[in-house]
């Protein structure tokens, strides 16, 4: 066992395992934690994946997995550092590729599970509608306020959003007004609390939050396809890891994903 993995397991034995900025997973004792199926998943999956996991528990009779939600970048880096997760679901291909290049996933298990859309949102009472075409005056729509986005250099939603704004020719106009968040759900929260008049999030985030409304949808050719790959991690010894990933791909999981606005792809990427 590597030194880094022993470090993570020692945190578990102490009763707390930190999974991201300000977040921690409480455990009752080290023996119980050793039986937990730990899943790392992109923050935008929370509503759908919580429901899917509940279905898995009902149908399998197995204990509920412990799911940690954060930006895909933060989760991938924690996996690289030895965090004892068993399954990873990323919000983009880049961070799964990053782990694959470091030989940290089981390539035969990898699947492109879901697809999503990128949208511009405002508070629920906003009467604004924005046509996301070249030449739009996004800076004018902000009226001197902030544009909420996930981190544009690392978090998938932020990277997609920056690319789209660059292709629309407005990035230089608004980059000084961007309020960057640790993940896409944190960016959504800024808009839902009316701390920002506009934000760039996924369609599924907008559906999950009653205090925002979609004011514009980015054309899909403005950014790379929003694809969510999933894989079992190489170091896991948990007997339920493959079964849980199989459930994510099953017809039983599809309604929960589609209800939240995801498109189910279920495309194996064996050998990647």
Number of C-alpha atoms within 10 A of each C-alpha: 7 8 10 14 17 14 15 18 20 14 15 23 18 13 16 20 20 16 18 16 10 6 13 13 14 13 18 12 13 16 11 11 19 15 13 18 23 22 21 27 24 27 22 28 21 20 17 21 21 15 14 21 21 13 17 21 14 12 11 12 9 12 15 17 20 16 22 21 23 27 28 28 24 21 24 23 14 18 21 17 15 20 24 27 25 27 27 26 29 31 26 25 19 16 22 25 16 16 19 19 11 10 14 21 26 19 18 13 20 25 22 21 23 23 19 21 21 25 22 25 31 28 25 16 10 15 9 15 14 16 15 20 14 12 10 14 16 19 19 11 15 16 9 11 16 22 28 29 31 29 23 20 13 17 26 26 29 24 19 24 28 23 17 22 23 16 15 17 15 18 19 11 14 17 15 11 16 19 18 19 20 21 27 27 25 20 27 31 19 22 26 23 12 17 16 23 23 31 30 29 29 26 21 23 29 25 16 17 16 11 17 25 24 24 20 17 18 20 14 13 9 19 19 14 15 19 22 24 26 29 27 25 25 17 18 19 12 16 11 18 20 17 13 23 22 12 18 20 21 11 9 14 20 20 15 18 22 14 14 20 20 23 16 20 16 19 13 18 16 11 10 15
